[in-house]
Amino acid sequence: MNKFRIIVVLILLALTATLLVACASKDDTESKGRTGGEKLYVYNWYDYIDEDILDEFAEEYGDKYDVNLEIIYSKYDTNEVMLTQVDKGGASIDLVCPSEYAIEKLINLNLITNITDDALWAQAGIEKSDLWQNIDPTIGNAIDEVFGQLNVNGTEIDLTEYFIPYMWGTLGILYNTDVVKESDLDTGWGLLWNAGNNPELNGGIYMKDSIRDSYVAGVLRLKELGKLPESVKGLSVQELINSHDDELVAAVKAVLLEQKSVIKGYEVDLDKEYLINGTAYACLAWSGDAVWAIEEAYADYNRVLDYYIPNNEGNVWFDGWALLKSSQNVRASLEFMSFMNRPENAIRNSIEIGYTSAVDGNILSGDAQVIEILEENEYDSEEFFSYEVRYPSNLTNLGVMQDFGSSTDRMVAMWADVKASGNSAWEIALIIVGAVALAGVVICVIYFVKGKGKRRVKK
């Protein structure tokens, strides 16, 4: 690497470090509630809660037990980041909010506890309650169907005893309706490959910087092209997105490499911002982010975005609260789980972040306080609960992710190869450092200009 390249890298590294120092205390970990008493450490996804509710929980809990409760609230952007942090064991964490396949992984690692255990509630000194009582039964049925009775070290495990569902949704494509044509939509998952040869889409597409989600898109692209390896032909969507068959993995890698010539890059959270401001035109998206972006784009720019699940084949996922075995505050953790799924709190979180609450929609739509909150935020309740992006009516061909188990490292290596392909070592360094620096700038601007992500009401 010549001197000029070294200088560029050093400048970018310095800029990145400065930005991260400036933003980390503001954006990654926050303290809520009252100091000087108990602490509750919550580790959750970015942009995944109405943070005012954290203060309200701390106040209610403090009044109930005559203590001060401080909530230390930290954030992550993928299940894999969370799993790495939790598995390291160094940080103090009571509650996490994984997706179902990550919950399976945490159970296999013996890191989370059975929250239906009578002894746990006795330890907490509170009366046991049914934390699933408000949950949409569709979620429990889907979990049972996919995971059944897990066998962990010779013991049968019920996954639903290890978490309380919080939000759920689908994986699909968010797109700009002014740029993406009907002919592009007809290409299905091929839209993310610009299979319709729309010149405006070249360099205007983002993929998720998430191995599991991008793998789903790759698998389903192969399926619609009729290029699935013989070894997996005839498998259901559920089976395909969880297969780590050698031939399939190689084929997915190849099709993701083909995609690199038309995409802008890989993102987790900022992709939706780029769709909102019109600097990108399509991205692999989670349904809740899509709802959020659709509303924000229209409110800020009068720009019309939309979301669809190509061929109605993809992924349906469920995130929920899980209690680490190392938790130092079991009582507050159990109370927190219950508090989050009260109908009035569930709807507030859903409005704030765009995602669909795991609380049964029939319970929500029949609750007078919920309807009042929706009306205060200028939502029509009938439209809210019938919106197909928020409450999809057909889940038949949407598979649920499962842990890759011993194949995880092999899959991670494949994904790393895809992202690094086509770049020299110094170019990779520049890209990584530059991307982090740019992300830092955008995050800081969003934080200081727009505040902590407060949502606009629907117009």
C-alpha positions, 0 to 999 in steps of 0.5 A: 500500500503506498503512502497516499493510501496509508494516509487516506486510511489513517484519516478515515480511521481517525474520523471514524473513531471521533464519530464513534466516541461522539455518538456512542454515549448518545446512541448505543447505551442510555440510562432510563428511570431512577438512579440509586437503586436496582438496575435492569439491563435491557439489550434490544434492537435499534429503533425498536421501542417507544423509549418513553415507556421505559421511564414509565415502567421504571416509575411504576415498578419503583412505586410498586416495590418502593425502590428506584429502578434504573434501566440501562438500555443498549442496542444491537442491529443483528441477531449475530451481533447480539449472540456474540455479545451475550456469548462473550459473557462480559457485559451485564445483561438481564433481557434480550430480544432475539428472533426465534432462531437466535432463541433456539441458539441461546437455548442450545448454548444454555444461556437463557432460562425457562420463564415458566419455571415456578422456582424462578417466580418464587426466586423473584418473590412475585406471583406467577402469571401467564405472560402469553395470555395476550399473545396472538395464538398464531405465533405460538402455533407457528413456533410449535409447528417449526420447532416442536420439542427441541432436544437439548442434551437429551432433554425435550425443550419447548421453545415457547417457555423461553421467551415472550413474543414482542413483535413479528413481521415478514421479510420483503422488498421496500421500493420507490413507486416512481422508479420501480415499474410493474415489470420490475415487480414481475421479476419477483425477488429478481427486483433486487438483482435488477432483473428487469434491466431498469437503468435507474435501479443500477446502483440504487439497491441495498441488500441487508447486511445480514447473512440470514436475510440475504441468504433467504433472498438468494435461495428464493431468487434461485427458486424462481429462476429454476436453478435450485440444485437437484439436492434440494429441489422439491423442498418447501420454502420452510425447508429451503431457507434453513437448508445448509446443503453444500450445493445450495450454499455454493449456488446462493454464493454465486447468485449473490456475487452476480448481484454485486454489479447492480447493488449500492451496498449492504446495510442494516438500518440506514437503507430505509433512510436512503429510500426515504430521502430518495438516494436509493430505490429498493432494498431488502426490508423487514415489514416494520421498517417498511411501514415506518419508511412508507409513512416518513417518506410521505410525510417528509417528501411526499414520496410514495414507497411500497412493500411486497413479498415476491411470489408471497414466498419468504420469511416470517419472523418473531422477536421476543424477550428472553431472560439470561440465566446470568440475570441479576434482576429477575423480578424486574425482568419478569415485570418488564415482560408483562408490562410491554405486552399490555395492550396500551403499551403494545400499541404505543410501541407499534406506532412508534417503530412501525412493527406489528405487536405480538399482542393479538390484534383482536385484543388490541382492536377491541380495547377502548384505550388502544383505539383512543391512542390510535385516534390521538395519533391520527390513525383510523383503527380499521385501516390500521388493523387491516393494512396488509403490510402490518398484518399479512393475511397469507403466511402459507409460504413464509418460512421461519428461520432455524439455527444453522447449528454447526454449519453457522461458521461455514455460512458466515465464511460464505457471507464474508466471501460474498461481501469481500469479493472483487476488492483488493485488500486495501480497497476493502479496508477503505470501503469498510472504514469509509462506510463506518465513517459515513454511517457515523456521520449519518447517525449523528445527523439523524440523532441531532437533527431529528431527535431519537427517532420520534415517529410522525403521526399518520396524515 
